[in-house]
Amino acid sequence: GADIGIWDWDLVTDKQIWSATFYELLGFVDANAPVLTFSEGVVHEDDRAGLTALYDQHFAGKARLDIEVRLQTA
């Protein structure tokens, strides 16, 4: 109901789903824009290494996944 961007990541298949609104928030004209991946295509390049390290710690059971990163726009 809030008309916000939705992102979903299936960790088993590694498939990511992005809502049309999320694409619009990032500056893309429509959802036919390039396939996005959260850790590679959307997160600001200066934040990617830290995000990757946090993913590794989280999936090893050593950290809670609580992230705040900058996103890049089209």
C-alpha positions in Angstrom: 0.0 0.0 0.0 2.9 2.4 0.5 4.0 2.2 -3.2 7.6 1.5 -2.2 10.2 -0.5 -4.0 10.3 -4.1 -3.2 13.3 -6.4 -3.5 13.3 -10.1 -2.9 16.3 -12.5 -2.9 15.8 -16.3 -3.0 19.0 -17.5 -1.4 18.4 -21.1 -2.6 18.2 -20.2 -6.3 20.0 -16.8 -6.0 17.2 -15.2 -8.0 16.4 -11.6 -7.2 13.1 -9.9 -7.9 12.8 -6.1 -8.1 9.4 -4.3 -8.3 8.8 -1.8 -11.0 8.7 0.9 -8.3 12.2 0.0 -7.2 13.5 0.4 -10.7 11.7 3.8 -10.9 13.3 4.9 -7.6 16.7 4.1 -9.0 16.0 6.2 -12.1 15.1 3.5 -14.7 12.2 4.2 -17.0 10.6 0.8 -16.6 11.2 -2.7 -15.2 12.8 -3.8 -18.5 16.0 -2.1 -17.5 19.1 -4.2 -16.9 18.9 -7.1 -14.5 19.9 -5.8 -11.1 21.8 -7.6 -8.4 21.9 -6.0 -5.0 25.5 -6.6 -4.1 26.9 -5.9 -7.6 24.8 -3.6 -9.6 22.9 -1.4 -7.2 25.1 -0.9 -4.1 27.6 2.0 -4.4 31.0 0.6 -5.3 32.6 2.1 -2.1 30.1 0.0 0.0 30.4 -3.3 -1.8 33.4 -4.8 0.0 31.9 -4.1 3.4 28.6 -5.6 2.3 30.3 -8.7 1.0 32.2 -9.1 4.3 28.9 -8.7 6.2 27.2 -11.3 4.0 30.0 -13.8 4.7 29.9 -13.2 8.5 26.1 -13.5 8.5 25.9 -16.7 6.5 28.6 -18.2 8.8 26.4 -17.4 11.8 28.7 -14.7 13.2 26.7 -11.5 12.5 23.2 -10.3 12.3 22.4 -8.9 8.8 21.6 -5.3 9.4 22.8 -3.2 6.5 22.8 0.4 5.5 24.4 1.1 2.1 24.2 3.8 -0.6 22.5 2.8 -3.8 23.5 3.9 -7.3 21.0 5.4 -9.7 20.7 5.1 -13.4 
